[in-house]
Amino acid sequence: MLNFSAVERNAEQDALVGHAYVPEQSAYQPQTTSLVHLKPGQRLFGSDDAKRHIYIVEAGHIQVRWTPPGDVAEVIEEVGVSMVFGLGTLGHHVYEAVATRDTRVSCWPR
């Protein structure tokens, strides 16, 4: 059997051992998910809102859209059941997410 100290282990050694390395004094604090229920036309997030979650549609449908100033909304993405959305590298949303029918979305902390 292989034996590595916590300091010596890395991802390659984890693969040999068969499990992932988690330091004893981990800074990671698990957080819980939440479930949001939306009615048709209700907004989950808007442009310029801070990105705090990653989302999964559990039931229903979401439109991710952008509305230019003084113009009509443009649909960027149609999001259905089991789809993940709200990803990206910016710290804020660029688009808005709106339910098109009764929708249930799980929110996973970033």
C-alpha positions in Angstrom: 0.0 0.0 0.0 1.2 3.5 -0.8 1.6 5.9 2.0 2.0 9.7 1.5 2.0 12.4 4.0 -0.5 15.2 3.5 2.2 17.6 2.4 3.7 15.2 -0.2 0.5 14.1 -1.9 -0.7 15.5 -5.2 -3.4 14.7 -7.8 -1.3 12.0 -9.5 -0.7 10.3 -6.2 -4.4 10.6 -5.3 -5.2 8.7 -8.5 -2.9 5.9 -7.3 -4.4 5.8 -3.9 -8.0 6.0 -5.3 -9.4 9.0 -3.5 -9.0 12.8 -3.6 -6.7 14.6 -1.2 -8.5 16.9 1.3 -6.1 18.7 3.7 -6.9 18.2 7.4 -7.2 21.9 8.0 -9.3 22.7 4.9 -10.5 26.2 4.3 -13.4 24.8 2.3 -16.7 25.2 4.1 -19.6 23.4 2.5 -22.6 25.5 1.8 -26.2 24.4 1.1 -28.2 24.8 -2.0 -31.6 26.6 -2.1 -34.7 26.0 -4.2 -36.4 28.9 -5.9 -40.0 28.8 -7.2 -40.8 31.3 -10.0 -44.0 32.2 -11.7 -44.2 33.1 -15.4 -42.5 36.4 -16.1 -40.7 36.4 -12.7 -37.0 37.2 -12.9 -34.4 35.0 -11.2 -31.6 37.5 -11.7 -31.0 40.7 -13.7 -28.1 42.2 -15.6 -25.5 43.7 -13.2 -26.7 41.5 -10.3 -23.7 39.9 -8.5 -23.0 36.2 -9.4 -23.5 34.3 -6.3 -24.9 31.0 -7.6 -24.8 28.5 -10.4 -28.3 27.4 -11.4 -30.0 24.1 -12.4 -33.6 24.0 -13.8 -35.4 21.3 -11.8 -38.8 21.9 -13.4 -40.2 24.5 -15.9 -38.3 26.8 -18.3 -36.0 29.8 -18.2 -35.1 32.3 -20.9 -31.8 34.1 -20.6 -32.1 37.3 -22.4 -30.6 40.7 -23.0 -32.5 44.0 -23.5 -30.6 46.8 -25.3 -31.5 50.2 -23.9 -34.9 51.3 -25.5 -35.2 48.1 -27.5 -36.9 44.7 -27.4 -35.5 41.7 -25.4 -33.3 39.3 -27.3 -33.3 35.7 -26.2 -29.8 34.5 -25.7 -30.5 31.0 -24.4 -33.5 28.7 -23.7 -32.9 26.7 -20.5 -34.9 23.6 -19.8 -35.0 20.9 -17.2 -31.6 19.5 -16.0 -29.7 22.3 -17.7 -27.0 24.3 -15.9 -26.8 28.1 -16.4 -25.4 31.2 -14.8 -21.8 30.3 -15.4 -19.1 32.8 -16.5 -16.0 34.5 -15.3 -17.3 37.9 -14.5 -18.4 38.8 -11.0 -21.8 40.0 -12.2 -24.5 38.8 -14.7 -24.6 40.4 -18.1 -28.1 39.1 -19.0 -31.3 38.5 -17.1 -33.0 35.1 -16.4 -36.8 35.0 -16.6 -39.2 32.1 -16.0 -41.5 31.5 -19.0 -43.9 29.2 -16.9 -44.0 27.9 -13.4 -40.4 27.0 -12.7 -38.3 25.5 -9.9 -34.6 26.3 -9.9 -31.9 25.0 -7.6 -29.2 27.5 -6.7 -25.7 26.2 -5.9 -23.3 28.6 -4.2 -20.3 29.6 -6.4 
